[in-house]
Amino acid sequence: MQRFAVLVILFSNTLGNVSLSFRTKDQHNKTSNESESSACDNCYKLSCDQWMKETTKPDYEPHWNHFMSASYQINEKIRNILEDDDQNGVIKEAQIFYRSCIDFQEQETFNFRDLKVMLALYYNKWMNNEQHIDWVEVAMGITKTFNINPILKFYINIDYKNTKQYIPYIEPGNLIFPSDLLLNTQIYQKEINAYIRWISRTLRYLFTSIPISPIKIVEFEVTLAQLMSNKVTVERNTTKHFSDRFNYNFQKSMNNILLSNIARLEDHDLVVIKHSTYLNDVLFLLNTMDRRFIANYLIWYIAKDFSRDITKYMKTLNFLIDQAVLGVEKDIPRDIKCANKVLDNFEYVVVSKYLGRYFDKNVLSDVQEMANDIHENFHMLLLNNSWLSEETKRLSLDKIKNIHFIIGFPKWISNNSAVEQYYIDIRNLSDNHLLNILTMKRFKAVKNVRLFGHYVDEALLPSNVFAVNAFYSILQNLVFIPLGLLQKPFYSAQWPKMYNYGALGSLIGHEISHSLDTTGRSKFKCQFYDNKIKQPLVTGENIADNIGLDISYQGYIESYFSKLDEVFWGNQDRKTFFMHYSQMWCEFSNNRDLFNDEHTDVEKRVNQAVTNNKYFNKIYHCKKSIKPLCKLW
Ligand SMILES: [Zn+2]
């Protein structure tokens, strides 16, 4: 059946309009020798120059690439869906949410008043309390109410030692400002000052009578960032053990706050603490610090989370910080922003509508088959490996064999009534945006907490279904290729399969290879960059790029698809495989360093991956490189 489906796609497309415009003009104009030598020197430049010239970056984004532009294309489709009034079920709630988001200024007076009241209530409760305040419980309460994670993060996740069950995790919270900036206040003086101004203006706007010191708030966050940057030690033990060890009753506060009315945590129940040094330090900090600082930080943390949705003035202040830190010239258009909020909150509802309108379901089996070829090839690569011990090899092969894939979205989403059931608690949203946001925040927080005590039956997705990215989940040995990635320039059902293997295929290969990251890394001795010391993660990413490209290429030439390509498209230049690989990475990058991205500069990344590929070197007749090829397997 699958083969047949594939044939149908190919056949119908050869009759339709086929666009090959994705190849750059550059490539066609140059004589083959020129393009060969420049591909060996700088494949990225060769394949991206034209795109760079023809593309303009939107004013409201700090950088621009195919991944981003693909997600804007999805956004546009989502807006179309949301503007169609002729629909029933939970999608109606999503539409109400969307409209209240766009028209948020109509409710400005009420929402501003309500936010002020809410924040003042919190603040006074903390400041006027004569007793000792349990700040861990306070942070937990904020998580449960607002689905945000100041100071500490509490959530339910798959137990890494027994991946059949869900247990609580405790780890450092999320910072508002990027930690790189907080840890280097000297270098980023300008950005830090903008941050202080933002806090100061927002809080002066929300509070008239309470003394708030924005500098103290930033100092507090700097301290948190410093504590987070200490060495990470993961520990897994019973609540009883941790309560004794940290001299804090986690069981009590989790039962009181996080799990209340949902589940109960017992003495012997397991908890994972992902950064025990941080937890220890932060508990000390919370116990000893003047409560005003902590209270101020938390108030700011909550206020910030609403800063784009209450009043025009607060939204403008938020934009000013984006401008100062990211260098953007304009704020993101409201409808785009609101459609993204809908995606965050109603992704499964939107998926089912999206599938009906914009997606050919045959694509799923097509991509699955491609993934199988690549997967099979990785398996072969390991089977032929000569330096692993027998035992390690056996275990690795076993792990590879058991990788599973989710292509596009989990199956249950195709079931309309299952989706309606999932959102059963979401009824009667109103035109009040603040209330709607609060409802959805609570909904999401509770959804996560409810996982506690359950067995892992359904996969826990590592990302939104519409993400334009690919994922490997180590806890589930799962490769997730979201719906967002199943579009040009990563994939097209209309293209020769070779293009798909070059682009999407190598991304799938990249994720598959992450399954053996940790076993292989110690054996890997190859310096990628001479003049820069990079984090180990970066090397891991480069290894994954190399393997991904290798197994996708190898997978392609050995596949049934390459035979089909020959039948339908004739003999094709295999250079296009690498061009499609390289092109998908084209990017305008301004201040890339600020984003703490584990991926290195794309140009280096692409060039490194292709020049490490033996087929690339052969096809382009590259002169033998002086440095040895970086190969793991
Ligand atoms: Zn990766």
Residues whose N, C-alpha, C, O or C-beta is under 5 A from the ligand:
A	BS01	ZN	E541 A544
